[in-house]
Structure formats: structure tokens, C-alpha cells
Amino acid sequence: MSESDRNKLNEILETKFGSGLNDEAEKKGINQILKKGKVTTEDEYRLLLNRIEEIHTDPLKKEEVERINLLLIEYHKKQK
């Protein structure tokens, strides 16, 4: 499924059912990572990468994208 199709499907699901393709556990995990302000595991890194893929084209999510990108960059620097 293309990214565009995935985003459209996600919007439809959120509108109709109040929840999109991300389940509550993923949302909770993302919020916890953002709250602590750092990525500490590869799983957290992948979770945030997936979130970026979902929202990066949404102008309303620009601040979230920038915040997540900073966390991903810091994690990547520490892995070298």
C-alpha cells in the first residue's frame, strides 16, 4: 500500500471510528518516548520512524515531525 493510500485510509478510519491504523499501544508508546525526551532502544527508534512516515506530509503535524526528528537524530548519533 502506498503511503498516500495509507494516509487516506487512516483519515477515514479516524473519522468513522475515532481510531486510525495506530493502535492505542503504539500511541501510548510514542507519547511516553516524547515525554521522556529521548530514544533508548531500537524498538523505540522504529516506532518513531513509523510515526514520521505516517505524518510527515501533514502540515498540521509539522511540530511533531520536527520534535521526533530531533530525537531520532540524537539516537542515531549515539549509535555511532
C-alpha positions in Angstrom: 0.0 0.0 0.0 1.4 3.4 -0.9 2.0 6.0 1.7 -0.7 8.2 0.2 -3.2 5.4 0.3 -2.3 4.5 3.9 -2.7 8.1 5.0 -6.1 8.3 3.3 -7.2 5.0 4.9 -6.0 6.3 8.3 -8.0 9.5 7.9 -11.2 7.6 7.0 -10.8 5.2 10.0 -10.1 8.1 12.3 -13.2 10.0 11.1 -15.5 7.0 11.2 -14.3 5.1 14.2 -12.2 7.6 16.2 -9.1 5.5 15.8 -6.7 5.0 12.9 -4.2 2.5 11.9 -2.1 3.1 15.0 -3.4 1.2 17.9 -3.6 2.6 21.4 -0.4 0.8 22.5 1.6 2.5 19.8 0.2 5.9 20.6 0.9 5.4 24.3 4.5 4.3 23.4 5.0 7.3 21.2 3.7 9.6 23.9 6.0 8.1 26.5 9.1 8.5 24.3 8.2 12.1 23.6 7.6 12.7 27.3 11.0 11.3 28.4 12.7 13.2 25.5 15.0 10.5 24.2 15.1 7.3 22.3 16.8 4.5 24.2 16.1 1.3 22.2 15.9 0.2 18.6 12.2 -0.6 19.0 11.5 3.0 20.1 13.5 4.2 17.2 11.5 2.1 14.7 8.2 3.2 16.4 9.1 6.9 15.9 10.2 6.2 12.3 6.9 4.7 11.6 5.1 7.6 13.1 7.2 10.0 10.9 6.2 8.0 7.8 2.5 8.4 8.7 2.5 12.1 9.5 5.3 13.8 7.6 3.1 15.1 4.8 0.5 16.6 7.1 1.2 20.3 7.6 -0.7 20.2 10.9 1.8 17.7 12.3 4.9 19.8 11.4 5.9 20.4 15.0 5.5 16.8 15.9 7.6 15.7 13.0 10.4 18.2 13.9 10.4 17.0 17.5 10.5 13.4 16.6 13.3 14.0 14.0 15.4 15.6 16.7 15.0 12.6 18.9 15.9 10.2 16.0 19.0 12.2 15.1 20.2 12.2 18.7 19.7 8.4 19.0 21.4 7.9 15.7 24.5 10.0 16.7 24.8 7.9 19.9 24.8 4.6 17.9 28.0 5.5 16.0 
